[in-house]
Amino acid sequence: MNSHTKMRLGIISALHEEQQGLVEAMQGPQRRSHGMRDYTLGTLWNIDAVCVLSRLGKVAAAMTASILVEKYGVTHIVFTGVAGSGDKHVKVGDIVVAEALLQHDMDARPLFPRFEVPLTGLQRFATDLELSSQLAGAAEDFLRDELVKVLPGKDMQEFALQQAQVHRGLIASGDQFIGSAAHINQLKADIPDLLAVEMEGAAVAQVCFELGVPFTVMRTISDNANEDAAVDFMQFVQSVASPYAFHVIRKLCQRLAG
């Protein structure tokens, strides 16, 4: 990253399990409370960082991202969490690193085209290319070098993680937990290059766009966004997504510090 600017990395997750271990790994942690959230400031693998849980949904995520920038001075933001698959080639246990994000429930027609965020002229908000490339590289390193060491064999088998891979592309966000094959199929028909669906990333993207802050989003695929989604969800978050996030963020920080 640009060595002339002192980096302060904001790390956001919606759920505690998606960030488990990061606060404990911080050197010199200091907790601050603001707006009903706890922000933990410290150093992660030689990177100045602030960790926070946003809670679920676009408004919660947007508020959290705004506070990170305006009150705690973060210069870059990474959102890490889980998502439902939006493409048949994106499997449970894969990682999607966003190249762009879109709000799939934004529809101000006939005033503006579907998906366009009014008065921005944009449907899609692009992530920072360099930060996303570093994150994708960290994710690929983890899957290749550490996944089988970190996860018990039973979880590897139960969730069929042996072929887990990294994808880069479009993630869509909305204030809905998508648990219906008909719903995800309709979204895929409307947005053919869709890779994953979740509830926060595009809101963070809009905030970062408007504030001029580089950002990226990493999502571990927890389910297929169909009728089985809720059944699989929490077990997967605890068993798989939690170690994924910890080790990928560790590798990202090591890359950025190096």
Contacts in CASP RR format, 6 or more apart in sequence:
PFRMAT RR
TARGET T0000
AUTHOR 0000-0000-0000
METHOD contacts of the structure
MODEL  1
MNSHTKMRLGIISALHEEQQGLVEAMQGPQRRSHGMRDYTLGTLWNIDAV
CVLSRLGKVAAAMTASILVEKYGVTHIVFTGVAGSGDKHVKVGDIVVAEA
LLQHDMDARPLFPRFEVPLTGLQRFATDLELSSQLAGAAEDFLRDELVKV
LPGKDMQEFALQQAQVHRGLIASGDQFIGSAAHINQLKADIPDLLAVEME
GAAVAQVCFELGVPFTVMRTISDNANEDAAVDFMQFVQSVASPYAFHVIR
KLCQRLAG
1 7 0 8 1.000
1 76 0 8 1.000
1 130 0 8 1.000
1 131 0 8 1.000
1 134 0 8 1.000
1 256 0 8 1.000
5 75 0 8 1.000
6 48 0 8 1.000
6 75 0 8 1.000
7 47 0 8 1.000
7 48 0 8 1.000
7 75 0 8 1.000
7 76 0 8 1.000
7 256 0 8 1.000
8 48 0 8 1.000
8 49 0 8 1.000
8 50 0 8 1.000
8 72 0 8 1.000
8 73 0 8 1.000
8 74 0 8 1.000
8 75 0 8 1.000
8 76 0 8 1.000
9 44 0 8 1.000
9 47 0 8 1.000
9 48 0 8 1.000
9 49 0 8 1.000
9 50 0 8 1.000
9 74 0 8 1.000
9 75 0 8 1.000
9 76 0 8 1.000
9 77 0 8 1.000
9 78 0 8 1.000
9 253 0 8 1.000
9 256 0 8 1.000
10 49 0 8 1.000
10 50 0 8 1.000
10 51 0 8 1.000
10 52 0 8 1.000
10 68 0 8 1.000
10 72 0 8 1.000
10 74 0 8 1.000
10 76 0 8 1.000
10 77 0 8 1.000
10 78 0 8 1.000
11 19 0 8 1.000
11 22 0 8 1.000
11 44 0 8 1.000
11 49 0 8 1.000
11 50 0 8 1.000
11 51 0 8 1.000
11 52 0 8 1.000
11 77 0 8 1.000
11 78 0 8 1.000
11 80 0 8 1.000
11 249 0 8 1.000
12 52 0 8 1.000
12 53 0 8 1.000
12 54 0 8 1.000
12 61 0 8 1.000
12 64 0 8 1.000
12 65 0 8 1.000
12 68 0 8 1.000
12 77 0 8 1.000
12 78 0 8 1.000
12 79 0 8 1.000
12 80 0 8 1.000
12 200 0 8 1.000
12 204 0 8 1.000
13 19 0 8 1.000
13 53 0 8 1.000
13 54 0 8 1.000
13 79 0 8 1.000
13 80 0 8 1.000
13 81 0 8 1.000
13 245 0 8 1.000
14 53 0 8 1.000
14 54 0 8 1.000
14 55 0 8 1.000
14 56 0 8 1.000
14 57 0 8 1.000
14 60 0 8 1.000
14 61 0 8 1.000
14 81 0 8 1.000
14 199 0 8 1.000
14 200 0 8 1.000
15 53 0 8 1.000
15 56 0 8 1.000
15 81 0 8 1.000
15 237 0 8 1.000
16 53 0 8 1.000
17 234 0 8 1.000
17 237 0 8 1.000
17 238 0 8 1.000
17 241 0 8 1.000
17 242 0 8 1.000
18 80 0 8 1.000
18 81 0 8 1.000
18 82 0 8 1.000
18 237 0 8 1.000
18 241 0 8 1.000
18 242 0 8 1.000
18 245 0 8 1.000
19 51 0 8 1.000
19 53 0 8 1.000
19 80 0 8 1.000
19 245 0 8 1.000
20 242 0 8 1.000
20 245 0 8 1.000
20 246 0 8 1.000
21 242 0 8 1.000
21 246 0 8 1.000
22 44 0 8 1.000
22 51 0 8 1.000
22 245 0 8 1.000
22 246 0 8 1.000
22 249 0 8 1.000
23 29 0 8 1.000
23 40 0 8 1.000
23 51 0 8 1.000
25 44 0 8 1.000
25 45 0 8 1.000
25 246 0 8 1.000
25 250 0 8 1.000
26 40 0 8 1.000
26 42 0 8 1.000
26 43 0 8 1.000
26 44 0 8 1.000
26 49 0 8 1.000
26 51 0 8 1.000
27 42 0 8 1.000
27 43 0 8 1.000
27 44 0 8 1.000
28 42 0 8 1.000
28 43 0 8 1.000
29 40 0 8 1.000
29 41 0 8 1.000
29 42 0 8 1.000
30 40 0 8 1.000
30 41 0 8 1.000
30 42 0 8 1.000
31 38 0 8 1.000
31 39 0 8 1.000
31 40 0 8 1.000
31 41 0 8 1.000
32 38 0 8 1.000
32 39 0 8 1.000
32 40 0 8 1.000
32 41 0 8 1.000
32 72 0 8 1.000
33 39 0 8 1.000
34 67 0 8 1.000
34 71 0 8 1.000
35 63 0 8 1.000
35 67 0 8 1.000
37 52 0 8 1.000
37 53 0 8 1.000
37 54 0 8 1.000
37 55 0 8 1.000
37 64 0 8 1.000
37 67 0 8 1.000
38 52 0 8 1.000
38 53 0 8 1.000
39 50 0 8 1.000
39 51 0 8 1.000
39 52 0 8 1.000
39 67 0 8 1.000
39 68 0 8 1.000
39 72 0 8 1.000
40 50 0 8 1.000
40 51 0 8 1.000
40 52 0 8 1.000
41 49 0 8 1.000
41 50 0 8 1.000
41 72 0 8 1.000
42 48 0 8 1.000
42 49 0 8 1.000
42 50 0 8 1.000
43 49 0 8 1.000
44 51 0 8 1.000
44 249 0 8 1.000
44 250 0 8 1.000
44 253 0 8 1.000
45 250 0 8 1.000
45 253 0 8 1.000
45 254 0 8 1.000
45 257 0 8 1.000
46 253 0 8 1.000
46 254 0 8 1.000
46 257 0 8 1.000
46 258 0 8 1.000
47 253 0 8 1.000
47 256 0 8 1.000
47 257 0 8 1.000
49 253 0 8 1.000
50 68 0 8 1.000
50 72 0 8 1.000
50 73 0 8 1.000
50 74 0 8 1.000
52 64 0 8 1.000
52 68 0 8 1.000
53 64 0 8 1.000
54 60 0 8 1.000
54 61 0 8 1.000
54 63 0 8 1.000
54 64 0 8 1.000
54 65 0 8 1.000
54 200 0 8 1.000
55 64 0 8 1.000
56 199 0 8 1.000
56 200 0 8 1.000
57 174 0 8 1.000
57 175 0 8 1.000
57 199 0 8 1.000
57 200 0 8 1.000
57 203 0 8 1.000
58 103 0 8 1.000
58 173 0 8 1.000
58 174 0 8 1.000
58 175 0 8 1.000
58 199 0 8 1.000
58 200 0 8 1.000
58 201 0 8 1.000
58 202 0 8 1.000
58 203 0 8 1.000
59 175 0 8 1.000
59 203 0 8 1.000
60 200 0 8 1.000
61 79 0 8 1.000
61 199 0 8 1.000
61 200 0 8 1.000
61 201 0 8 1.000
61 203 0 8 1.000
61 204 0 8 1.000
62 203 0 8 1.000
62 204 0 8 1.000
62 206 0 8 1.000
62 207 0 8 1.000
64 204 0 8 1.000
65 77 0 8 1.000
65 203 0 8 1.000
65 204 0 8 1.000
65 207 0 8 1.000
65 208 0 8 1.000
65 215 0 8 1.000
66 207 0 8 1.000
66 211 0 8 1.000
68 74 0 8 1.000
68 77 0 8 1.000
69 77 0 8 1.000
69 207 0 8 1.000
69 208 0 8 1.000
69 211 0 8 1.000
69 213 0 8 1.000
70 211 0 8 1.000
74 213 0 8 1.000
75 213 0 8 1.000
75 214 0 8 1.000
76 128 0 8 1.000
76 131 0 8 1.000
76 213 0 8 1.000
76 214 0 8 1.000
76 215 0 8 1.000
77 204 0 8 1.000
77 208 0 8 1.000
77 213 0 8 1.000
77 214 0 8 1.000
77 215 0 8 1.000
77 216 0 8 1.000
78 131 0 8 1.000
78 135 0 8 1.000
78 215 0 8 1.000
78 216 0 8 1.000
78 217 0 8 1.000
78 218 0 8 1.000
78 249 0 8 1.000
78 252 0 8 1.000
79 200 0 8 1.000
79 201 0 8 1.000
79 204 0 8 1.000
79 215 0 8 1.000
79 216 0 8 1.000
79 217 0 8 1.000
79 218 0 8 1.000
80 217 0 8 1.000
80 218 0 8 1.000
80 219 0 8 1.000
80 245 0 8 1.000
80 248 0 8 1.000
80 249 0 8 1.000
81 198 0 8 1.000
81 218 0 8 1.000
81 219 0 8 1.000
81 220 0 8 1.000
81 241 0 8 1.000
81 245 0 8 1.000
82 198 0 8 1.000
82 219 0 8 1.000
82 220 0 8 1.000
82 221 0 8 1.000
82 222 0 8 1.000
82 233 0 8 1.000
82 236 0 8 1.000
82 237 0 8 1.000
82 241 0 8 1.000
83 96 0 8 1.000
83 171 0 8 1.000
83 196 0 8 1.000
83 197 0 8 1.000
83 198 0 8 1.000
83 219 0 8 1.000
83 220 0 8 1.000
83 221 0 8 1.000
83 222 0 8 1.000
84 178 0 8 1.000
84 184 0 8 1.000
84 196 0 8 1.000
84 197 0 8 1.000
84 198 0 8 1.000
84 219 0 8 1.000
84 221 0 8 1.000
84 222 0 8 1.000
84 223 0 8 1.000
84 224 0 8 1.000
84 225 0 8 1.000
84 229 0 8 1.000
85 91 0 8 1.000
85 92 0 8 1.000
85 94 0 8 1.000
85 184 0 8 1.000
85 195 0 8 1.000
85 196 0 8 1.000
85 197 0 8 1.000
85 221 0 8 1.000
85 223 0 8 1.000
85 224 0 8 1.000
85 225 0 8 1.000
86 184 0 8 1.000
86 187 0 8 1.000
86 188 0 8 1.000
86 194 0 8 1.000
86 195 0 8 1.000
86 196 0 8 1.000
86 197 0 8 1.000
86 224 0 8 1.000
86 225 0 8 1.000
87 167 0 8 1.000
87 188 0 8 1.000
87 194 0 8 1.000
87 195 0 8 1.000
87 196 0 8 1.000
89 167 0 8 1.000
90 96 0 8 1.000
90 167 0 8 1.000
90 195 0 8 1.000
90 196 0 8 1.000
90 221 0 8 1.000
91 160 0 8 1.000
91 163 0 8 1.000
91 164 0 8 1.000
91 221 0 8 1.000
92 159 0 8 1.000
92 160 0 8 1.000
92 221 0 8 1.000
92 222 0 8 1.000
92 223 0 8 1.000
92 224 0 8 1.000
92 232 0 8 1.000
92 236 0 8 1.000
93 159 0 8 1.000
93 161 0 8 1.000
93 164 0 8 1.000
93 220 0 8 1.000
93 221 0 8 1.000
93 222 0 8 1.000
93 240 0 8 1.000
93 244 0 8 1.000
94 164 0 8 1.000
94 165 0 8 1.000
94 166 0 8 1.000
94 167 0 8 1.000
94 220 0 8 1.000
94 221 0 8 1.000
95 139 0 8 1.000
95 143 0 8 1.000
95 164 0 8 1.000
95 165 0 8 1.000
95 166 0 8 1.000
95 167 0 8 1.000
95 218 0 8 1.000
95 219 0 8 1.000
95 220 0 8 1.000
95 221 0 8 1.000
95 244 0 8 1.000
95 248 0 8 1.000
96 166 0 8 1.000
96 167 0 8 1.000
96 168 0 8 1.000
96 169 0 8 1.000
96 171 0 8 1.000
96 195 0 8 1.000
96 196 0 8 1.000
96 218 0 8 1.000
96 219 0 8 1.000
96 221 0 8 1.000
97 127 0 8 1.000
97 132 0 8 1.000
97 135 0 8 1.000
97 136 0 8 1.000
97 139 0 8 1.000
97 166 0 8 1.000
97 167 0 8 1.000
97 168 0 8 1.000
97 169 0 8 1.000
97 216 0 8 1.000
97 217 0 8 1.000
97 218 0 8 1.000
98 127 0 8 1.000
98 132 0 8 1.000
98 168 0 8 1.000
98 169 0 8 1.000
98 170 0 8 1.000
98 171 0 8 1.000
98 201 0 8 1.000
98 205 0 8 1.000
98 216 0 8 1.000
98 217 0 8 1.000
98 218 0 8 1.000
98 219 0 8 1.000
99 126 0 8 1.000
99 127 0 8 1.000
99 132 0 8 1.000
99 168 0 8 1.000
99 169 0 8 1.000
99 170 0 8 1.000
100 124 0 8 1.000
100 125 0 8 1.000
100 126 0 8 1.000
100 127 0 8 1.000
100 169 0 8 1.000
100 170 0 8 1.000
100 171 0 8 1.000
100 205 0 8 1.000
101 124 0 8 1.000
101 125 0 8 1.000
101 127 0 8 1.000
101 170 0 8 1.000
101 171 0 8 1.000
101 172 0 8 1.000
101 173 0 8 1.000
101 201 0 8 1.000
101 202 0 8 1.000
101 204 0 8 1.000
101 205 0 8 1.000
101 217 0 8 1.000
102 115 0 8 1.000
102 123 0 8 1.000
102 124 0 8 1.000
102 125 0 8 1.000
102 170 0 8 1.000
102 171 0 8 1.000
102 172 0 8 1.000
102 173 0 8 1.000
102 191 0 8 1.000
102 202 0 8 1.000
103 115 0 8 1.000
103 117 0 8 1.000
103 172 0 8 1.000
103 173 0 8 1.000
103 174 0 8 1.000
103 202 0 8 1.000
103 203 0 8 1.000
103 206 0 8 1.000
104 115 0 8 1.000
104 172 0 8 1.000
104 173 0 8 1.000
104 174 0 8 1.000
104 187 0 8 1.000
104 190 0 8 1.000
104 191 0 8 1.000
104 197 0 8 1.000
105 174 0 8 1.000
105 175 0 8 1.000
105 176 0 8 1.000
106 114 0 8 1.000
106 115 0 8 1.000
106 116 0 8 1.000
106 117 0 8 1.000
107 114 0 8 1.000
107 115 0 8 1.000
108 116 0 8 1.000
108 118 0 8 1.000
111 118 0 8 1.000
112 118 0 8 1.000
112 121 0 8 1.000
113 123 0 8 1.000
114 190 0 8 1.000
115 123 0 8 1.000
115 124 0 8 1.000
115 191 0 8 1.000
116 122 0 8 1.000
116 123 0 8 1.000
117 123 0 8 1.000
117 206 0 8 1.000
120 206 0 8 1.000
120 209 0 8 1.000
120 210 0 8 1.000
122 209 0 8 1.000
124 170 0 8 1.000
125 202 0 8 1.000
125 205 0 8 1.000
125 206 0 8 1.000
125 208 0 8 1.000
125 209 0 8 1.000
127 205 0 8 1.000
127 215 0 8 1.000
127 216 0 8 1.000
127 217 0 8 1.000
128 214 0 8 1.000
128 215 0 8 1.000
128 216 0 8 1.000
130 214 0 8 1.000
131 214 0 8 1.000
131 215 0 8 1.000
131 216 0 8 1.000
132 168 0 8 1.000
132 216 0 8 1.000
134 252 0 8 1.000
134 255 0 8 1.000
134 256 0 8 1.000
135 216 0 8 1.000
135 218 0 8 1.000
135 248 0 8 1.000
135 252 0 8 1.000
136 166 0 8 1.000
136 168 0 8 1.000
137 166 0 8 1.000
137 251 0 8 1.000
137 255 0 8 1.000
138 248 0 8 1.000
138 249 0 8 1.000
138 251 0 8 1.000
138 252 0 8 1.000
138 254 0 8 1.000
138 255 0 8 1.000
139 166 0 8 1.000
139 218 0 8 1.000
139 248 0 8 1.000
139 251 0 8 1.000
140 166 0 8 1.000
141 251 0 8 1.000
142 244 0 8 1.000
142 247 0 8 1.000
142 248 0 8 1.000
142 251 0 8 1.000
143 164 0 8 1.000
143 165 0 8 1.000
143 166 0 8 1.000
146 247 0 8 1.000
147 156 0 8 1.000
147 161 0 8 1.000
147 164 0 8 1.000
148 156 0 8 1.000
150 243 0 8 1.000
150 247 0 8 1.000
151 161 0 8 1.000
151 239 0 8 1.000
151 240 0 8 1.000
151 243 0 8 1.000
155 161 0 8 1.000
155 239 0 8 1.000
155 240 0 8 1.000
156 162 0 8 1.000
159 236 0 8 1.000
159 239 0 8 1.000
159 240 0 8 1.000
161 240 0 8 1.000
167 195 0 8 1.000
169 193 0 8 1.000
169 195 0 8 1.000
170 191 0 8 1.000
170 193 0 8 1.000
170 194 0 8 1.000
170 195 0 8 1.000
171 194 0 8 1.000
171 195 0 8 1.000
171 196 0 8 1.000
171 197 0 8 1.000
171 198 0 8 1.000
171 201 0 8 1.000
171 202 0 8 1.000
171 217 0 8 1.000
171 219 0 8 1.000
172 187 0 8 1.000
172 191 0 8 1.000
172 194 0 8 1.000
172 196 0 8 1.000
172 197 0 8 1.000
172 198 0 8 1.000
172 202 0 8 1.000
173 197 0 8 1.000
173 198 0 8 1.000
173 199 0 8 1.000
173 200 0 8 1.000
173 201 0 8 1.000
173 202 0 8 1.000
173 203 0 8 1.000
174 197 0 8 1.000
174 198 0 8 1.000
174 199 0 8 1.000
174 202 0 8 1.000
175 199 0 8 1.000
176 183 0 8 1.000
176 199 0 8 1.000
177 199 0 8 1.000
177 229 0 8 1.000
177 230 0 8 1.000
178 184 0 8 1.000
178 187 0 8 1.000
178 197 0 8 1.000
178 225 0 8 1.000
178 229 0 8 1.000
179 223 0 8 1.000
179 225 0 8 1.000
179 226 0 8 1.000
179 227 0 8 1.000
179 229 0 8 1.000
179 230 0 8 1.000
180 225 0 8 1.000
180 226 0 8 1.000
180 227 0 8 1.000
181 225 0 8 1.000
181 226 0 8 1.000
181 227 0 8 1.000
183 225 0 8 1.000
184 197 0 8 1.000
184 224 0 8 1.000
184 225 0 8 1.000
184 226 0 8 1.000
187 194 0 8 1.000
187 197 0 8 1.000
188 194 0 8 1.000
196 219 0 8 1.000
196 221 0 8 1.000
197 225 0 8 1.000
198 219 0 8 1.000
201 217 0 8 1.000
204 215 0 8 1.000
204 217 0 8 1.000
205 215 0 8 1.000
205 217 0 8 1.000
207 213 0 8 1.000
208 214 0 8 1.000
208 215 0 8 1.000
218 245 0 8 1.000
218 248 0 8 1.000
220 240 0 8 1.000
220 241 0 8 1.000
220 244 0 8 1.000
220 245 0 8 1.000
222 229 0 8 1.000
222 232 0 8 1.000
222 233 0 8 1.000
222 236 0 8 1.000
222 237 0 8 1.000
222 240 0 8 1.000
222 241 0 8 1.000
223 229 0 8 1.000
223 230 0 8 1.000
223 232 0 8 1.000
223 233 0 8 1.000
223 236 0 8 1.000
END
